[in-house]
Amino acid sequence: MAISVDKVYRKVLAILNKESRGFLTPDEFNRIGSQVQLDLLDKTFHDYNRAVARETMGRGAQGYGDIPKKIQDRIDPFYTTSAIALTSGVGALPTVTVDNYTRSNVYNVVRVTTQDNSSLNTTEVDRVEKSKLSYLLSSPVTAPSTTFPIYYITGENINVNPTSLSSVSIDYISVPSDPVWNSEADANGALTYTATGSIDFTLHSSSEVDLVLGILRYTGVIIKDPSVIQAIGQETATKVQQENA
């Protein structure tokens, strides 16, 4: 489930042009859209935590009123599983290449598991702080083993102990793909949208309103129009109040 990059761009332009606020170029839209998409994904984790806390206090509901489930649906499109080969307990985290630039594709680690090839039993690998590793290794009682493996993250790598393990499986929330509104010139030289080379927003469709509002907020800075920022800020505040009511 995704949100059409062309649909969002047209909505943003329609709102800006209604009051002759200015024009947002495709390149500016792509860059702003990428930032807003990351902002919304990060906000979703905070919303989920707050909703779960409300539910544990007896303020939750079932069915259509199950807010944690609705928020979880916004995160699920980014849920990914990858196998990582280990060399002496060290493996590279999943990466993605965009515009000849390779970066980590891991936004948040959900869990890490390993499988015993002989019995096909799956064992969860516990995450620890690297600073505590020496304490764990200092005693045979707390030392990691194939039954109780551990891991920690350093930079772009995952470090697993015991180092005899050859591979692990990682479940994680991936970094959203940068949106791209691609275009081609028509006979008059005007730019028209083309699906070839375009990339839609990976966000859940329920985030479309927040996406448009977020892009407009950043657009107000670019076109140097404080009234746009103020209007969108008020609209966003109203929406947040309604969600927390």
C-alpha positions as CSV (number, residue, x, y, z in Angstrom):
1,M,0.0,0.0,0.0
2,A,1.5,3.3,-1.1
3,I,0.6,6.9,-1.8
4,S,0.8,8.2,-5.3
5,V,3.6,10.8,-5.6
6,D,1.8,12.4,-8.5
7,K,-1.5,12.7,-6.5
8,V,0.4,14.4,-3.6
9,Y,2.3,16.8,-5.8
10,R,-0.9,17.9,-7.6
11,K,-2.6,18.5,-4.3
12,V,0.3,20.6,-3.0
13,L,0.4,22.7,-6.1
14,A,-3.4,23.1,-6.1
15,I,-3.3,24.5,-2.6
16,L,-0.3,26.8,-3.3
17,N,-1.8,28.1,-6.6
18,K,-5.2,28.7,-5.1
19,E,-3.9,31.8,-3.3
20,S,-1.0,32.5,-5.7
21,R,1.4,31.4,-3.0
22,G,4.2,30.4,-5.4
23,F,5.5,27.3,-7.2
24,L,7.2,24.2,-5.9
25,T,9.6,22.6,-8.4
26,P,9.7,18.8,-8.8
27,D,13.2,18.7,-7.4
28,E,12.2,20.7,-4.3
29,F,9.1,18.5,-3.9
30,N,11.2,15.3,-4.1
31,R,13.6,16.6,-1.4
32,I,10.9,17.9,0.9
33,G,8.8,14.8,0.4
34,S,11.7,12.5,1.4
35,Q,12.2,14.5,4.6
36,V,8.5,14.6,5.5
37,Q,8.2,10.8,4.9
38,L,11.0,10.2,7.4
39,D,9.4,12.6,9.9
40,L,6.0,10.8,9.7
41,L,7.6,7.4,10.1
42,D,9.5,8.5,13.2
43,K,6.3,10.1,14.6
44,T,4.4,6.9,14.0
45,F,6.6,5.1,16.6
46,H,5.9,7.8,19.2
47,D,2.1,7.6,18.4
48,Y,2.2,3.8,18.8
49,N,4.0,4.1,22.1
50,R,1.4,6.6,23.4
51,A,-1.5,4.6,22.1
52,V,-0.3,1.4,23.8
53,A,0.3,3.3,27.1
54,R,-3.3,4.6,26.9
55,E,-4.6,1.1,26.3
56,T,-2.7,-0.4,29.3
57,M,-4.4,2.3,31.4
58,G,-7.8,0.9,30.4
59,R,-8.5,3.6,27.9
60,G,-8.4,1.5,24.8
61,A,-11.1,0.0,22.5
62,Q,-11.8,-2.9,20.3
63,G,-12.7,-3.1,16.6
64,Y,-12.6,0.2,14.7
65,G,-11.5,1.9,17.9
66,D,-8.3,-0.2,18.2
67,I,-5.9,2.7,17.8
68,P,-2.6,0.7,18.4
69,K,-3.6,-1.7,15.6
70,K,-4.3,1.2,13.2
71,I,-1.0,2.8,13.9
72,Q,0.8,-0.5,13.6
73,D,-0.7,-0.8,10.1
74,R,1.2,2.4,9.2
75,I,4.5,0.8,10.2
76,D,4.0,-2.7,8.6
77,P,4.7,-1.5,5.0
78,F,8.3,-1.0,6.1
79,Y,8.7,-4.4,7.8
80,T,11.4,-6.4,6.2
81,T,13.4,-9.6,6.8
82,S,16.9,-10.3,5.6
83,A,19.6,-13.0,6.1
84,I,23.0,-11.8,7.2
85,A,26.1,-13.9,6.7
86,L,28.7,-13.7,9.5
87,T,32.5,-13.8,9.5
88,S,33.9,-14.3,12.9
89,G,30.7,-13.0,14.4
90,V,30.5,-9.8,12.2
91,G,28.1,-9.2,9.4
92,A,27.0,-6.2,7.3
93,L,23.6,-4.7,7.9
94,P,21.3,-4.5,4.9
95,T,22.0,-1.6,2.6
96,V,20.4,0.2,-0.3
97,T,22.0,2.2,-3.2
98,V,20.3,5.5,-4.3
99,D,22.0,7.7,-6.9
100,N,25.2,5.8,-6.6
101,Y,25.3,6.3,-2.8
102,T,25.0,3.2,-0.6
103,R,23.5,3.7,2.9
104,S,22.0,1.5,5.6
105,N,18.5,0.3,5.0
106,V,17.8,-0.4,8.7
107,Y,15.7,2.2,10.4
108,N,14.8,0.2,13.5
109,V,15.8,-3.4,14.4
110,V,12.7,-5.5,15.5
111,R,14.5,-8.7,16.3
112,V,17.4,-10.9,15.4
113,T,17.2,-14.7,15.3
114,T,19.4,-17.7,14.4
115,Q,18.5,-21.2,13.4
116,D,20.1,-24.5,14.3
117,N,20.6,-26.3,11.0
118,S,20.5,-29.7,12.7
119,S,17.2,-29.3,14.5
120,L,15.8,-26.3,12.7
121,N,15.0,-24.6,16.0
122,T,14.9,-20.8,15.9
123,T,16.6,-18.9,18.8
124,E,16.2,-15.2,19.4
125,V,19.4,-13.2,19.7
126,D,19.3,-10.7,22.6
127,R,20.6,-7.2,22.0
128,V,23.1,-5.8,24.6
129,E,25.0,-2.6,25.0
130,K,28.6,-3.0,23.8
131,S,29.9,-1.5,27.0
132,K,28.4,-4.5,28.9
133,L,29.9,-7.2,26.7
134,S,33.1,-7.5,28.9
135,Y,31.0,-8.1,32.0
136,L,29.0,-10.8,30.2
137,L,32.2,-12.5,29.0
138,S,33.8,-12.4,32.4
139,S,31.7,-15.2,33.8
140,P,30.8,-18.7,32.4
141,V,27.3,-18.1,33.9
142,T,26.6,-15.0,31.8
143,A,28.8,-15.8,28.8
144,P,26.8,-16.0,25.5
145,S,26.4,-19.4,23.9
146,T,24.5,-20.9,20.9
147,T,21.6,-21.3,23.3
148,F,21.7,-17.7,24.6
149,P,23.4,-15.7,21.8
150,I,23.7,-11.9,21.9
151,Y,24.4,-9.0,19.5
152,Y,25.2,-5.3,19.4
153,I,25.4,-2.8,16.5
154,T,28.4,-0.8,15.5
155,G,28.1,1.5,12.6
156,E,26.9,-0.5,9.6
157,N,27.7,-3.9,11.1
158,I,26.0,-6.4,13.5
159,N,28.3,-8.1,16.0
160,V,27.1,-11.5,17.2
161,N,28.5,-13.6,20.0
162,P,29.3,-16.5,20.1
163,T,31.4,-15.9,17.0
164,S,30.9,-19.4,15.9
165,L,27.5,-18.6,14.4
166,S,27.6,-18.4,10.6
167,S,24.5,-16.4,10.0
168,V,21.5,-14.6,11.5
169,S,18.1,-13.4,10.3
170,I,17.1,-9.8,11.0
171,D,13.6,-8.4,11.1
172,Y,13.7,-4.7,10.8
173,I,11.8,-1.5,9.8
174,S,13.5,-0.3,6.5
175,V,14.3,3.2,5.6
176,P,11.6,4.6,3.2
177,S,12.5,4.9,-0.4
178,D,13.0,8.5,-1.5
179,P,9.9,9.7,-3.5
180,V,10.5,10.8,-7.1
181,W,8.1,12.8,-9.2
182,N,9.6,12.2,-12.7
183,S,8.5,14.1,-15.7
184,E,9.0,14.5,-19.4
185,A,8.5,17.5,-21.7
186,D,5.6,17.6,-24.0
187,A,5.5,19.3,-27.5
188,N,5.2,22.7,-25.9
189,G,8.0,22.1,-23.5
190,A,5.7,21.7,-20.4
191,L,6.6,19.1,-17.9
192,T,4.1,16.2,-17.5
193,Y,4.2,13.4,-15.0
194,T,5.5,10.0,-16.2
195,A,5.3,6.8,-14.2
196,T,8.7,5.7,-15.6
197,G,11.3,6.5,-13.1
198,S,8.8,7.8,-10.6
199,I,8.7,6.4,-7.0
200,D,5.6,6.6,-4.9
201,F,5.6,7.3,-1.1
202,T,5.9,4.1,0.9
203,L,3.6,5.4,3.6
204,H,0.3,3.9,4.4
205,S,-2.6,5.5,2.6
206,S,-4.0,6.8,5.9
207,S,-1.0,9.1,6.2
208,E,-1.8,11.1,3.1
209,V,-3.3,14.1,4.9
210,D,-0.3,14.4,7.2
211,L,2.0,14.0,4.3
212,V,0.4,16.9,2.4
213,L,0.4,19.1,5.5
214,G,4.0,18.3,6.2
215,I,5.1,19.2,2.7
216,L,3.2,22.5,2.8
217,R,4.8,23.4,6.0
218,Y,8.3,23.0,4.6
219,T,7.2,24.7,1.4
220,G,6.2,27.8,3.4
221,V,9.9,28.1,4.4
222,I,11.1,27.8,0.8
223,I,8.8,30.4,-0.7
224,K,9.3,32.6,2.4
225,D,5.6,32.9,3.2
226,P,4.9,32.8,7.0
227,S,1.2,32.7,6.4
228,V,1.5,29.2,4.9
229,I,3.5,28.0,7.8
230,Q,1.0,29.5,10.3
231,A,-2.0,28.1,8.5
232,I,-0.6,24.6,8.2
233,G,0.6,24.7,11.8
234,Q,-2.9,25.5,13.1
235,E,-4.4,22.7,10.9
236,T,-1.8,20.2,12.2
237,A,-2.4,21.2,15.9
238,T,-6.2,20.7,15.4
239,K,-5.6,17.2,14.0
240,V,-3.3,16.3,16.9
241,Q,-5.9,17.4,19.4
242,Q,-8.5,15.3,17.7
243,E,-6.3,12.2,17.8
244,N,-5.5,12.7,21.5
245,A,-9.0,13.5,22.6
